[in-house]
Amino acid sequence: MSNILRYLRRYPFSITILLAIIALSFTELSATSITWHEGMDKLAHFCMYAGVSAVLWAEFFLNHRHIQPLPLRYGIAGAVVAPIIFSGIIEIGQAFLTDNRTGDTLDFICNCLGVSVGTLFAWTILRRIIKR
């Protein structure tokens, strides 16, 4: 229980974003509420996972800025591997647990690309900003 509270304190924005992704992933979106153009949902997947990965890295850098060298295996596990597995579980859940949503391999690929770009952004820009 204390580990859960520690993660809630250290990663509040990341956890909030992940909960929002879960809610959005399993909520029925009626055809009248959002007008999607061709490929816009793929862009949304890319942006969501680029954002969550960048925020996870940012909170990781903030929480470990006084530890040198950085414990990278934990950062990679938490900000790269975990979001990819999370997105795969969501896509499988949409395919098998809902009647109104479908799991999509292309969505999963866009999620993985988003995690990659979010990681690249975090390492090239956010890490330098947070180090200051």
Backbone as CSV, one residue per row, in Angstrom:
resi,resn,N_x,N_y,N_z,CA_x,CA_y,CA_z,C_x,C_y,C_z
1,MET,0.823,-1.195,0.000,0.000,0.000,0.000,0.864,1.254,0.000
2,SER,1.967,1.218,0.737,2.833,2.394,0.787,3.497,2.652,-0.564
3,ASN,3.778,1.583,-1.333,4.338,1.766,-2.679,3.354,2.478,-3.595
4,ILE,2.084,2.138,-3.486,1.054,2.786,-4.311,0.967,4.261,-3.972
5,LEU,0.968,4.584,-2.689,0.920,5.987,-2.276,2.158,6.750,-2.728
6,ARG,3.302,6.084,-2.704,4.539,6.727,-3.159,4.453,7.071,-4.650
7,TYR,3.936,6.149,-5.458,3.779,6.421,-6.888,2.737,7.506,-7.143
8,LEU,1.673,7.517,-6.349,0.667,8.579,-6.491,1.260,9.954,-6.207
9,ARG,2.139,10.026,-5.230,2.790,11.302,-4.904,3.834,11.694,-5.937
10,ARG,4.568,10.731,-6.459,5.661,11.036,-7.384,5.215,11.223,-8.827
11,TYR,4.121,10.602,-9.222,3.683,10.623,-10.621,2.213,11.023,-10.763
12,PRO,1.790,12.139,-10.164,0.362,12.487,-10.190,-0.158,12.818,-11.588
13,PHE,0.613,13.518,-12.386,0.148,13.890,-13.725,0.085,12.671,-14.637
14,SER,1.087,11.814,-14.549,1.095,10.601,-15.366,-0.096,9.711,-15.044
15,ILE,-0.366,9.522,-13.773,-1.483,8.668,-13.365,-2.809,9.277,-13.808
16,THR,-2.937,10.586,-13.702,-4.159,11.259,-14.153,-4.363,11.064,-15.659
17,ILE,-3.297,11.211,-16.425,-3.397,11.024,-17.877,-3.754,9.580,-18.207
18,LEU,-3.137,8.620,-17.528,-3.446,7.214,-17.782,-4.901,6.889,-17.447
19,LEU,-5.412,7.452,-16.361,-6.826,7.246,-16.026,-7.743,7.868,-17.073
20,ALA,-7.363,9.029,-17.591,-8.151,9.668,-18.660,-8.133,8.816,-19.920
21,ILE,-6.992,8.222,-20.240,-6.911,7.350,-21.415,-7.812,6.135,-21.237
22,ILE,-7.821,5.560,-20.048,-8.715,4.416,-19.794,-10.167,4.834,-19.992
23,ALA,-10.536,5.977,-19.412,-11.921,6.446,-19.532,-12.277,6.688,-21.001
24,LEU,-11.410,7.362,-21.733,-11.685,7.629,-23.148,-11.721,6.346,-23.983
25,SER,-10.904,5.389,-23.619,-10.805,4.159,-24.406,-12.027,3.263,-24.277
26,PHE,-12.726,3.368,-23.165,-13.869,2.484,-22.965,-15.211,3.217,-22.954
27,THR,-15.186,4.506,-23.252,-16.409,5.281,-23.330,-16.954,5.206,-24.744
28,GLU,-18.271,5.080,-24.848,-18.889,5.068,-26.171,-18.908,6.487,-26.724
29,LEU,-18.336,6.634,-27.878,-18.339,7.927,-28.556,-19.386,7.866,-29.660
30,SER,-20.448,8.609,-29.492,-21.500,8.584,-30.508,-21.021,9.315,-31.751
31,ALA,-21.616,8.981,-32.860,-21.206,9.571,-34.134,-21.480,11.072,-34.175
32,THR,-22.405,11.545,-33.359,-22.726,12.968,-33.388,-21.845,13.801,-32.464
33,SER,-21.172,13.163,-31.493,-20.393,13.938,-30.533,-19.054,14.411,-31.102
34,ILE,-18.439,13.604,-31.928,-17.158,13.974,-32.524,-17.186,13.587,-33.994
35,THR,-16.798,14.500,-34.838,-16.693,14.195,-36.259,-15.226,13.906,-36.563
36,TRP,-14.938,12.654,-36.851,-13.566,12.243,-37.147,-13.353,12.271,-38.649
37,HIS,-12.290,12.869,-39.049,-11.879,12.799,-40.443,-10.950,11.605,-40.583
38,GLU,-10.743,11.188,-41.805,-9.891,10.032,-42.071,-8.536,10.182,-41.388
39,GLY,-8.181,9.252,-40.537,-6.883,9.246,-39.882,-6.783,10.071,-38.617
40,MET,-7.798,10.835,-38.281,-7.718,11.684,-37.090,-7.630,10.856,-35.803
41,ASP,-8.296,9.710,-35.776,-8.211,8.887,-34.570,-6.797,8.344,-34.380
42,LYS,-6.094,8.094,-35.471,-4.703,7.622,-35.368,-3.817,8.743,-34.810
43,LEU,-4.069,9.965,-35.243,-3.333,11.111,-34.718,-3.620,11.285,-33.223
44,ALA,-4.870,11.066,-32.833,-5.232,11.164,-31.411,-4.480,10.113,-30.595
45,HIS,-4.402,8.888,-31.107,-3.656,7.834,-30.418,-2.187,8.220,-30.285
46,PHE,-1.603,8.685,-31.374,-0.205,9.111,-31.374,0.027,10.194,-30.322
47,CYS,-0.823,11.210,-30.316,-0.663,12.340,-29.387,-0.857,11.924,-27.933
48,MET,-1.847,11.080,-27.673,-2.086,10.639,-26.287,-0.859,9.925,-25.731
49,TYR,-0.297,9.018,-26.508,0.811,8.224,-25.990,2.140,8.973,-26.049
50,ALA,2.303,9.906,-26.977,3.481,10.775,-26.945,3.428,11.625,-25.678
51,GLY,2.244,12.132,-25.380,2.070,12.954,-24.184,2.299,12.183,-22.910
52,VAL,1.712,11.008,-22.801,1.870,10.242,-21.554,3.322,9.829,-21.371
53,SER,3.997,9.456,-22.435,5.396,9.068,-22.307,6.260,10.265,-21.900
54,ALA,6.038,11.419,-22.518,6.808,12.616,-22.171,6.565,13.025,-20.724
55,VAL,5.323,12.945,-20.275,5.010,13.316,-18.883,5.620,12.305,-17.910
56,LEU,5.566,11.030,-18.251,6.210,10.025,-17.398,7.707,10.306,-17.278
57,TRP,8.349,10.600,-18.417,9.778,10.921,-18.373,10.030,12.186,-17.559
58,ALA,9.217,13.204,-17.748,9.415,14.460,-17.016,9.326,14.217,-15.511
59,GLU,8.317,13.472,-15.089,8.188,13.191,-13.654,9.324,12.293,-13.166
60,PHE,9.779,11.391,-14.014,10.938,10.557,-13.666,12.178,11.430,-13.474
61,PHE,12.433,12.350,-14.417,13.588,13.247,-14.294,13.491,14.105,-13.031
62,LEU,12.304,14.607,-12.746,12.122,15.422,-11.543,12.362,14.623,-10.265
63,ASN,11.882,13.397,-10.249,12.017,12.557,-9.055,13.428,12.007,-8.860
64,HIS,14.225,12.006,-9.919,15.571,11.422,-9.841,16.663,12.418,-10.220
65,ARG,16.388,13.697,-10.161,17.371,14.683,-10.632,18.623,14.736,-9.774
66,HIS,18.563,14.246,-8.542,19.731,14.273,-7.667,20.470,12.935,-7.648
67,ILE,19.998,12.000,-8.425,20.633,10.682,-8.480,21.444,10.604,-9.777
68,GLN,22.722,10.408,-9.647,23.586,10.290,-10.821,24.423,9.027,-10.692
69,PRO,24.512,8.203,-11.684,23.780,8.303,-12.940,22.311,7.921,-12.743
70,LEU,21.493,8.382,-13.668,20.059,8.087,-13.594,19.819,6.582,-13.659
71,PRO,18.873,6.082,-12.879,18.532,4.649,-12.954,17.680,4.385,-14.202
72,LEU,18.347,4.359,-15.357,17.638,4.327,-16.635,16.750,3.111,-16.826
73,ARG,17.124,1.978,-16.266,16.281,0.788,-16.485,14.879,1.013,-15.933
74,TYR,14.765,1.783,-14.836,13.442,2.079,-14.288,12.695,3.074,-15.175
75,GLY,13.400,4.043,-15.690,12.771,5.006,-16.591,12.284,4.354,-17.865
76,ILE,13.109,3.497,-18.440,12.711,2.802,-19.671,11.530,1.883,-19.392
77,ALA,11.588,1.172,-18.273,10.472,0.278,-17.921,9.180,1.063,-17.708
78,GLY,9.274,2.208,-17.035,8.070,2.957,-16.687,7.557,3.887,-17.761
79,ALA,8.441,4.431,-18.597,8.013,5.442,-19.569,8.020,4.947,-21.009
80,VAL,8.536,3.736,-21.238,8.532,3.176,-22.596,7.781,1.840,-22.611
81,VAL,8.282,0.885,-21.859,7.703,-0.468,-21.896,6.283,-0.477,-21.321
82,ALA,6.086,0.138,-20.160,4.760,0.121,-19.519,3.678,0.770,-20.388
83,PRO,3.904,1.955,-20.990,2.857,2.518,-21.841,2.550,1.661,-23.074
84,ILE,3.566,0.994,-23.619,3.324,0.123,-24.772,2.474,-1.075,-24.357
85,ILE,2.818,-1.702,-23.241,2.014,-2.830,-22.741,0.612,-2.351,-22.382
86,PHE,0.514,-1.209,-21.713,-0.767,-0.607,-21.337,-1.641,-0.407,-22.576
87,SER,-1.056,0.141,-23.641,-1.851,0.399,-24.844,-2.287,-0.903,-25.507
88,GLY,-1.441,-1.917,-25.455,-1.832,-3.220,-26.006,-2.983,-3.838,-25.232
89,ILE,-2.928,-3.726,-23.910,-4.017,-4.250,-23.074,-5.309,-3.492,-23.366
90,ILE,-5.213,-2.177,-23.540,-6.407,-1.372,-23.861,-7.004,-1.825,-25.191
91,GLU,-6.167,-2.017,-26.201,-6.674,-2.439,-27.516,-7.322,-3.822,-27.433
92,ILE,-6.718,-4.738,-26.693,-7.316,-6.067,-26.502,-8.626,-5.937,-25.733
93,GLY,-8.631,-5.094,-24.697,-9.859,-4.863,-23.933,-10.968,-4.288,-24.790
94,GLN,-10.636,-3.353,-25.670,-11.650,-2.792,-26.566,-12.208,-3.862,-27.500
95,ALA,-11.359,-4.775,-27.935,-11.807,-5.819,-28.855,-12.715,-6.842,-28.172
96,PHE,-12.393,-7.194,-26.930,-13.103,-8.300,-26.289,-14.063,-7.902,-25.175
97,LEU,-13.947,-6.699,-24.644,-14.777,-6.325,-23.497,-15.860,-5.304,-23.817
98,THR,-15.846,-4.757,-25.018,-16.852,-3.755,-25.379,-17.587,-4.177,-26.635
99,ASP,-18.795,-3.679,-26.759,-19.570,-3.916,-27.970,-19.447,-2.751,-28.949
100,ASN,-19.077,-1.594,-28.421,-19.088,-0.384,-29.233,-17.709,0.067,-29.691
101,ARG,-16.647,-0.577,-29.250,-15.285,-0.209,-29.637,-14.599,-1.430,-30.223
102,THR,-13.595,-1.187,-31.029,-12.848,-2.299,-31.612,-11.363,-2.124,-31.318
103,GLY,-10.688,-3.213,-31.107,-9.242,-3.180,-30.985,-8.658,-3.059,-32.384
104,ASP,-7.618,-2.275,-32.528,-7.081,-2.012,-33.854,-5.558,-2.066,-33.801
105,THR,-4.979,-2.888,-34.661,-3.522,-3.010,-34.724,-2.877,-1.692,-35.115
106,LEU,-3.488,-0.952,-36.021,-2.930,0.336,-36.431,-2.964,1.345,-35.280
107,ASP,-3.997,1.280,-34.446,-4.023,2.126,-33.237,-2.829,1.803,-32.339
108,PHE,-2.565,0.506,-32.168,-1.438,0.072,-31.335,-0.109,0.563,-31.915
109,ILE,0.028,0.493,-33.216,1.252,0.981,-33.863,1.404,2.482,-33.643
110,CYS,0.305,3.234,-33.773,0.350,4.683,-33.518,0.686,4.972,-32.063
111,ASN,0.175,4.161,-31.152,0.512,4.310,-29.734,2.020,4.118,-29.524
112,CYS,2.576,3.082,-30.132,4.016,2.804,-30.000,4.848,3.924,-30.609
113,LEU,4.432,4.428,-31.755,5.141,5.562,-32.359,5.061,6.789,-31.457
114,GLY,3.908,7.005,-30.850,3.752,8.117,-29.917,4.686,7.991,-28.732
115,VAL,4.797,6.788,-28.163,5.715,6.563,-27.044,7.150,6.859,-27.483
116,SER,7.503,6.438,-28.683,8.863,6.677,-29.199,9.146,8.163,-29.351
117,VAL,8.218,8.901,-29.925,8.415,10.339,-30.122,8.389,11.072,-28.776
118,GLY,7.504,10.661,-27.874,7.467,11.260,-26.534,8.779,11.046,-25.796
119,THR,9.357,9.867,-25.942,10.646,9.565,-25.324,11.751,10.409,-25.949
120,LEU,11.753,10.503,-27.255,12.756,11.322,-27.943,12.652,12.785,-27.509
121,PHE,11.444,13.308,-27.435,11.218,14.680,-26.976,11.717,14.869,-25.543
122,ALA,11.380,13.916,-24.693,11.779,14.018,-23.287,13.296,14.010,-23.150
123,TRP,13.964,13.142,-23.897,15.413,13.031,-23.774,16.149,14.193,-24.409
124,THR,15.618,14.744,-25.466,16.339,15.832,-26.134,16.006,17.202,-25.568
125,ILE,14.798,17.389,-25.042,14.384,18.722,-24.595,14.086,18.758,-23.100
126,LEU,13.162,17.933,-22.645,12.735,17.994,-21.240,13.869,17.715,-20.263
127,ARG,14.702,16.743,-20.580,15.799,16.381,-19.668,16.727,17.568,-19.445
128,ARG,17.026,18.302,-20.506,17.908,19.470,-20.385,17.242,20.597,-19.584
129,ILE,15.952,20.793,-19.785,15.232,21.824,-19.036,15.185,21.487,-17.556
130,ILE,14.900,20.233,-17.244,14.747,19.822,-15.848,16.104,19.782,-15.137
131,LYS,17.182,19.504,-15.856,18.519,19.495,-15.248,18.921,20.850,-14.698
132,ARG,18.426,21.923,-15.272,18.810,23.286,-14.858,18.404,23.594,-13.481
